[in-house]
Each structure stands twice: as structure tokens, then as C-alpha cells.
Amino acid sequence: MEGVLHSFAGAPADGLNPWAGLTNVNGTLYGTTTGGGSSNNGTVFTVTTSGTEKLLYSFAGGTDGATPYAGLVNIGNALYGTTAFGGTGNNGTIFKITKSGVETVLYRFAGGSDGANPYASLTNVNGTLYGTTDHGGASSNGTIFSVTTAGLYNQLHSFAGSPSDGAHSYGALTNVSGTLYGATVDGGSSDSGTVFKLTTAGAESVIYSFGGGTDGASLYDGLTKVGKKLYGTTAFGGASGNGTVFRITTSGAEKVLYSFAGGTDGAHPYGGLTNVHGTLYGTAQQAGVSGDGTIFRVSTSGAYHQLYSLGGSPDASTPYATFLDVNGTLYGTSYAGGAHGSDGTVFSFSP
């Protein structure tokens, strides 16, 4: 069963167009919106699992940061995130925010070799945060960085781009026994995206280059570990060009599990996958019965089931985020849809 918990209303009193997924802190869900708020530069919000929403912070733009595409990471008494824009030269920021809404900018990206425009959520590894930028770095293909909770920043890797390296990373990194795995939208041998691994000391290597075509292309989110394998989605490529679900070993052996046909099954999955007792759940951003996207499940062997077609306003539409599992109920955001037409939603789904 699917239901909309909150329909965003936009500036100045509410957020607008959430891209990222949600974070559970003791039963309260925290998230971000790319727009809305008092300055229309995006927000941090809370919502209960029964649908009571509160605007926690409005980004002011400028040096404060603007347009958070990333979700939040909870460490101790604060949440940590990134804004894709604002800061110094509109290159984005890293920030922390208390659960009462007090926000502090920890780092402002300088652009150029420093990195610019972080779209990905941060990953906590023993109290140090790791993330990526879409642009900047030595070749303007983005970077991988670490930052402490006090704001001490270290650039670990500059993506070199095709053919030997990835380029433009949007998804969070996945920690597997101290090695971080991630994905890129572009780069690799066919410039269709890569899966890479990184040590926390900064040694990076590509373990797989997507070929485009039936193999899949363009990874916009991170990877999900189930057992000894990693699972993810490509937004494009596959048998019909509408995206795929795939699995890959940590040594780089990849297999396409499902190719979206672009009809009622959905098309263009931008979000990652959520593991619920060994079954993977996700969303497709387009197609379905109404063209507003779908919710699906897929087994680790590739058995695919379309579970729900999003209906558009007043229902959810155009989901980009990975689901959050809270006691067996899935919570997500949609970029559009809702009671106000195209402002987006928080919605739930009970498998």
C-alpha cells in the first residue's frame, strides 16, 4: 500500500522538490529539499512516520549554501550534509545542523582543483565523512574527499575521466570492510560510467566500466551490499535504453539482472536499491501506468515485480531517491507530484 505523507508547498513556509532520501533518527525522519524555504534556496525538514512535517532550516544562499541534493548523515547530536551550490563562488558546501535547526558551514568548496558541486550524500566511516563532487579536481571531472566533523578537509582523488577513470559521481559511497565503493555517471572505457573502489587513504581504482547499450549506462546513486555482492541501478542503457538493475562483485564481475522496458514496468531508475531481508526495493523515475514512475522489487537473482505505479498529483511523481526502511515500511521522496501539483512529496509504501 502506498500513501502520500506530506505534500510540499514551496517558498516561503515549506520546502520544494526533494531529490534525496530520508534519514531516521529515533523515529523522526530528516530530509532536504532542493528549493523552497524563506530564500527559495532549499531546506532541511523533519517528518514523522504519521506525516507531521516541520521546516527545520532554510538555506540563505550565498556563503551559507544552496540547493541540497544530498541526504543527511546522523553522527552524535548533529546531522551532516552538502549543498550543491552556494558557498564560495557557488561551488557548494559541507554543513552540519543540530536537531533543533542550528546550522554551521564546515567547508566551502573553492572550485578548480579543489572540487565543486557535491551532489552525493556523505558516508560515515568511524567518525570521518567521505564524499564526492561532480565537478572540479585536476581534470574537472570531480573529486573524492574526506572531512572531519570539525571541518578538516582532505581531497583524496581527482577523477581523470575516460578512458581510464570515472567522471562525475552523484551517489554516496558504500563501506565494505573499510574499502569504499562508488559509481560515476560518465567516464570509463566507453564513457558510460564506472564502479570504483577507494581506500580511506585515497588509493582509487576502477573495477568495472559500463559499456552502454545492453550493459547499462549512467549510475546516479550508490551501491547496496547484500552478502558478498553489490547491487545498483543504471538510469540508461539496458535492452531498451531505459535503465537496468545490476550486481557486481568487489572484484568487478558484473551482471545485468533486469532491463527496464519503459512501459508499465517503469523507466530510468535514478535511485539506489534498499535491502529488505534479501529482497531489493527501488523506484523508476518515469513510465508506469501514468508516466510518473513506479515502485518495484527485484530478487538478488533478478526476478522482477512491478509493485505500484505512481499516479502524479495528488499522488507522488518522479522519484529520484533511495527508499528508507523503517521497521518494514519504506519511506521515500518524490521530486514532483503531491497536492500542489509539482512541488513533491514524502510518501510511504508497505510491501
C-alpha positions in Angstrom: 0.0 0.0 0.0 1.3 3.5 -1.0 0.3 6.8 0.6 1.5 10.4 0.5 2.5 11.6 4.0 3.3 15.2 3.1 2.9 17.4 0.0 5.4 20.2 -0.2 4.0 23.6 -0.7 7.2 25.6 -1.6 8.5 29.0 -0.5 8.5 30.6 1.9 7.0 28.3 4.5 7.8 24.9 3.2 10.3 23.1 1.0 10.1 22.3 -2.7 11.2 19.4 -4.9 13.1 16.9 -2.7 15.8 14.9 -4.5 17.4 13.0 -1.7 16.2 10.2 0.5 15.4 10.3 4.2 17.4 9.6 7.4 15.8 8.0 10.5 16.7 9.5 13.9 14.8 7.8 16.7 11.7 7.5 14.6 11.7 11.0 13.2 12.7 11.3 9.5 15.0 14.1 8.4 15.5 15.2 4.8 16.3 18.0 2.4 14.6 19.8 -0.5 16.4 21.4 -3.4 14.2 24.5 -3.3 11.7 26.3 -1.2 12.2 27.9 2.2 12.5 31.5 3.1 15.0 32.3 0.4 14.0 29.6 -2.0 17.4 28.0 -1.8 16.4 24.7 -0.2 15.6 23.4 3.2 16.1 20.8 5.9 12.9 19.3 7.2 11.6 16.7 9.6 8.6 14.5 9.2 7.0 11.9 11.4 6.0 8.5 10.1 2.4 9.6 10.5 3.0 12.7 8.3 3.6 15.7 10.5 6.2 17.8 8.7 8.3 20.7 10.0 10.6 23.0 8.2 13.8 22.9 10.3 16.2 25.2 8.3 16.1 27.4 5.2 19.3 27.9 3.3 20.1 31.5 2.6 22.2 31.1 -0.5 25.5 32.9 -0.9 28.1 31.9 1.6 25.5 29.8 3.5 25.0 27.3 0.8 22.1 26.5 -1.5 20.3 23.6 -3.2 21.0 20.4 -1.3 20.6 17.4 -3.5 22.1 15.1 -0.8 20.6 13.5 2.2 21.8 13.7 5.7 24.1 11.6 7.9 23.5 11.4 11.6 26.5 11.4 13.9 26.0 12.0 17.6 23.9 15.1 18.2 24.1 16.5 14.7 23.4 15.8 11.0 25.8 16.4 8.2 25.2 17.1 4.5 26.2 19.0 1.4 24.8 21.7 -0.7 25.5 21.6 -4.4 25.6 25.4 -4.8 26.3 28.5 -2.7 29.3 28.9 -0.6 32.4 30.4 -2.2 31.9 31.0 -5.9 28.7 29.0 -6.0 30.7 25.8 -5.7 28.8 24.2 -2.8 29.4 23.5 0.9 29.6 20.9 3.6 27.4 21.7 6.6 26.2 20.3 9.9 22.9 21.0 11.6 21.6 20.2 15.0 18.3 18.5 15.5 16.9 21.8 16.7 17.9 23.6 13.5 21.2 25.3 14.2 23.3 25.1 11.0 27.1 25.6 10.6 29.0 25.6 7.4 32.0 23.3 7.8 33.7 23.8 4.4 33.2 25.9 1.3 34.4 24.4 -2.0 36.7 26.7 -3.9 36.2 25.1 -7.4 39.1 24.4 -9.7 41.4 21.7 -8.4 39.6 21.8 -5.0 36.4 20.3 -6.3 32.9 21.8 -6.8 29.2 20.9 -6.6 28.8 17.9 -4.3 25.5 16.1 -5.2 26.2 12.9 -3.2 25.3 12.2 0.4 28.2 11.7 2.8 29.3 8.3 4.2 30.4 7.9 7.8 33.5 5.7 8.4 34.5 5.7 12.1 33.5 9.4 12.5 35.2 10.7 9.3 32.9 11.6 6.4 33.6 10.7 2.8 32.0 12.1 -0.3 32.3 13.2 -3.9 32.0 16.3 -6.0 30.5 16.4 -9.5 33.0 18.9 -10.9 36.4 20.4 -10.1 39.5 18.5 -9.4 42.6 18.3 -11.6 40.6 17.3 -14.8 37.3 19.0 -13.9 35.7 15.5 -13.7 35.0 15.7 -9.9 36.8 14.5 -6.8 36.6 12.2 -3.8 37.2 13.8 -0.4 37.1 13.3 3.4 36.1 15.7 6.0 36.1 15.5 9.8 33.1 16.6 11.9 35.2 19.6 12.8 35.6 20.6 9.2 39.1 19.4 8.4 39.0 18.7 4.7 41.2 16.4 2.6 41.0 15.8 -1.1 41.7 12.1 -1.8 41.3 11.7 -5.5 40.6 13.7 -8.7 38.7 11.7 -11.3 40.6 11.7 -14.6 37.7 10.7 -16.8 37.5 8.4 -19.9 39.0 6.0 -20.8 40.9 5.0 -17.6 38.9 6.6 -14.8 35.4 7.6 -13.9 33.9 11.1 -14.1 31.1 12.9 -12.3 29.9 11.0 -9.2 26.4 11.6 -7.8 25.9 8.7 -5.4 27.0 8.0 -1.8 30.0 5.7 -1.2 29.4 2.3 0.3 31.7 1.0 3.0 32.7 -2.7 2.7 35.1 -3.7 5.5 37.0 -0.4 5.3 37.1 -0.1 1.5 34.7 2.4 -0.2 32.9 1.5 -3.3 31.1 4.1 -5.6 29.9 4.8 -9.0 30.1 7.5 -11.7 27.7 8.8 -14.3 30.4 9.1 -17.0 34.0 8.0 -17.7 35.4 4.6 -18.1 36.3 2.8 -21.3 33.0 3.7 -23.1 32.3 6.9 -21.2 29.2 5.3 -19.9 30.1 5.3 -16.2 32.1 3.1 -13.8 32.2 1.3 -10.5 35.3 2.1 -8.5 36.9 1.4 -5.1 38.8 3.6 -2.8 40.9 3.0 0.3 40.4 5.5 3.1 44.0 6.7 2.3 42.9 7.7 -1.2 44.1 4.9 -3.5 41.4 4.6 -6.2 40.9 2.1 -9.0 38.1 1.3 -11.5 36.8 -2.2 -11.0 34.2 -2.0 -13.9 33.5 0.2 -16.9 29.9 0.1 -18.3 29.7 -0.4 -22.0 26.4 1.4 -22.6 23.9 -0.4 -24.8 22.5 -3.6 -23.2 25.1 -3.4 -20.4 23.7 -0.2 -18.9 24.9 3.3 -18.6 25.0 6.3 -16.2 24.9 5.5 -12.4 23.3 8.3 -10.4 23.2 6.6 -7.0 25.3 4.4 -4.8 25.6 0.7 -4.3 23.9 -1.7 -1.9 25.7 -4.6 -0.3 23.8 -7.9 0.1 26.0 -10.8 1.2 29.3 -10.6 -0.7 27.9 -8.7 -3.7 26.9 -5.1 -4.5 23.7 -4.1 -6.3 22.8 -1.0 -8.1 20.9 0.7 -11.0 21.8 2.4 -14.2 19.5 5.2 -15.3 20.1 4.4 -19.0 21.2 1.6 -21.2 19.9 -1.9 -21.0 18.0 -3.8 -23.6 15.6 -0.9 -24.3 17.7 2.0 -23.2 15.5 2.6 -20.1 18.0 1.5 -17.5 18.9 -1.6 -15.6 19.3 -3.3 -12.2 22.7 -5.0 -11.9 25.0 -6.8 -9.5 28.8 -6.7 -9.2 31.4 -8.4 -7.1 34.0 -6.5 -5.2 36.5 -7.8 -7.8 34.5 -6.4 -10.7 32.4 -9.3 -12.2 29.2 -7.6 -13.3 25.8 -9.0 -14.4 22.6 -7.2 -15.6 19.7 -8.6 -13.6 16.9 -6.7 -15.2 16.4 -4.3 -18.1 13.5 -1.8 -17.9 11.2 -1.9 -20.9 9.9 1.6 -20.4 6.2 0.6 -20.2 4.2 -0.3 -17.1 7.4 -1.7 -15.5 9.0 1.8 -15.4 12.0 3.6 -16.9 15.2 5.3 -15.8 15.9 4.3 -12.2 17.9 7.1 -10.7 17.8 5.9 -7.1 19.6 3.1 -5.5 18.2 -0.1 -4.0 17.1 -0.9 -0.4 17.7 -4.3 1.0 14.7 -5.7 3.0 15.5 -9.3 4.2 17.4 -10.1 1.0 14.9 -8.6 -1.5 15.8 -5.3 -3.1 13.2 -2.4 -3.5 13.6 0.7 -5.7 11.8 3.2 -7.9 11.9 4.1 -11.5 11.7 7.8 -12.3 9.4 7.6 -15.4 6.9 5.4 -17.2 4.4 3.1 -15.3 0.7 3.4 -16.0 0.6 7.2 -15.7 4.1 8.1 -16.7 5.0 9.2 -13.2 7.3 6.3 -12.2 7.0 3.0 -10.5 7.9 1.1 -7.3 9.4 -2.3 -7.8 11.2 -5.2 -6.2 13.8 -7.5 -7.5 15.4 -10.6 -6.1 19.2 -11.0 -6.0 18.8 -13.4 -8.8 16.9 -11.0 -11.0 13.2 -11.9 -10.5 11.4 -8.5 -11.1 8.0 -7.4 -9.9 6.4 -4.0 -10.5 4.5 -3.2 -7.3 2.9 0.2 -7.8 2.6 2.9 -10.5 2.8 6.4 -9.1 -0.2 8.5 -10.2 1.0 12.0 -10.3 -0.8 14.8 -8.4 -2.1 14.4 -5.8 -0.1 11.2 -5.7 3.7 11.2 -5.9 5.6 11.6 -9.2 9.2 11.4 -10.4 11.1 9.8 -7.6 14.9 10.1 -7.6 15.7 8.9 -4.0 16.6 5.6 -2.5 14.0 4.2 0.0 14.5 4.2 3.7 13.3 1.1 5.6 11.8 1.7 9.0 10.5 -1.5 10.6 9.4 -2.9 7.2 7.7 0.2 5.8 9.5 2.0 3.1 9.7 5.8 3.1 10.8 7.9 0.1 10.5 11.3 -1.5 9.3 12.3 -5.0 10.6 15.4 -6.8 7.2 16.2 -8.2 3.5 15.4 -7.6 1.6 16.0 -4.5 -1.4 18.1 -3.6 0.1 21.2 -5.1 0.9 19.7 -8.5 4.6 19.7 -8.9 6.2 20.6 -5.5 7.0 17.0 -4.5 6.1 14.7 -1.6 7.2 12.4 1.2 5.4 9.1 0.7 5.4 5.6 2.2 5.0 2.1 0.8 4.2 -1.1 2.7 5.5 -4.1 0.7 
